[in-house]
Amino acid sequence: QVQLVESGGGPVQAGGSLGLSCADSGRTFSRSTMAWFRQAPGKEREFVAASPSASDTNYADSVKGRFTISRDNAKNTVSLQMNSLRPEDTAVYYCHAISSGRNYWGQGTQVTVSS
């Protein structure tokens, strides 16, 4: 069973930085694809970044060059460093894992970027 717990959200001013972290309680973290999604009010949940493995990452065009996803397989954590934040980055951010063919979601953490 996989449980994902996010931390690190909060308010920040435009142009600022914020880091999110997600702890995975599962036993197959190193073989899991880890990702971050976000959902803004009135919008559908959208892909932000993914780390299929420690050496592979991919990003949505809207965050490329500003956000960095990283993982620590020894600690079962995945992080999202967000720089140059914009008001349009305001959303609830969700940690996502694909483990043994199943999808898992964290409870979400709010990020609010003020102009």
RAPELIN-V495877 format. One record per residue. N is the residue number from 1. SS is DSSP state (@ for helix, = for strand, . for the rest). PSI is psi in degrees with one decimal (* if undefined). OMEGA is omega in degrees with one decimal (* if undefined). Layout:
n: (N N)
ss: (SS SS)
psi: (PSI PSI)
omega: (OMEGA OMEGA)
This chain:
n: (1 2 3 4 5 6 7 8 9 10 11 12 13 14 15 16 17 18 19 20 21 22 23 24 25 26 27 28 29 30 31 32 33 34 35 36 37 38 39 40 41 42 43 44 45 46 47 48 49 50 51 52 53 54 55 56 57 58 59 60 61 62 63 64 65 66 67 68 69 70 71 72 73 74 75 76 77 78 79 80 81 82 83 84 85 86 87 88 89 90 91 92 93 94 95 96 97 98 99 100 101 102 103 104 105 106 107 108 109 110 111 112 113 114 115)
ss: (. . . = = = = . . = = = = . . . . = = = = = = = . . . . @ @ @ . = = = = = = = . . . . . . = = = = = = = = . . = = = = . . . . . . . = = = = = = . . . . = = = = = = . . . . @ @ @ . = = = = = = = = = . . = = = = . . . = = = = = = .)
psi: (138.0 130.8 132.6 129.6 117.0 156.1 161.4 -2.2 178.5 -172.6 148.1 152.0 153.6 137.6 -10.6 -174.9 153.8 144.5 137.0 150.2 149.8 124.7 132.2 124.3 -3.7 168.5 -1.9 30.0 -45.1 -21.5 3.7 146.7 123.9 144.1 165.4 137.0 166.8 155.9 116.4 158.1 129.6 5.4 163.4 156.8 137.0 153.2 140.4 -56.0 155.2 152.9 90.5 -27.4 176.6 -23.3 6.0 129.2 154.4 156.4 152.2 147.9 -33.9 -18.4 -4.9 132.2 -13.5 -34.2 148.9 124.5 140.1 157.2 151.6 100.8 -23.4 -28.6 0.2 44.9 150.2 138.6 158.2 110.8 123.1 118.1 163.6 49.0 147.1 156.6 -33.9 -6.1 -6.1 125.0 171.1 127.0 131.6 135.5 140.5 140.6 140.0 112.5 124.0 40.8 2.6 151.4 137.6 145.7 145.8 -179.9 -14.5 150.4 135.1 132.7 124.9 118.0 119.5 146.7 *)
omega: (-178.9 171.5 -178.3 -179.9 179.6 173.2 171.9 178.7 178.2 178.7 178.4 177.5 177.7 -176.9 -178.6 -177.4 178.4 177.2 175.3 177.4 -179.9 178.0 -176.8 -177.7 -176.3 -177.9 -176.6 -174.3 -174.7 -179.9 -178.0 168.1 -179.5 -177.3 172.4 173.0 175.6 178.4 177.3 -179.9 177.7 -178.6 177.6 176.5 -177.6 178.4 176.6 -176.4 179.4 176.0 179.2 177.0 -177.3 -175.8 -175.0 177.6 170.1 -169.1 168.2 -179.1 -175.3 -177.5 -176.6 -179.3 179.8 -177.9 177.2 175.4 177.8 -179.1 176.4 -176.5 178.7 -178.5 -178.2 179.3 172.8 -175.4 174.9 175.6 -176.1 179.5 178.4 -175.6 -178.7 177.3 -179.9 173.6 178.8 -177.0 166.1 -177.9 -176.6 170.9 -177.7 177.5 168.5 -175.2 -178.9 176.2 -179.1 178.1 177.7 180.0 170.2 -175.8 177.9 176.4 -174.6 171.3 -179.3 -178.3 -179.2 -177.9 *)
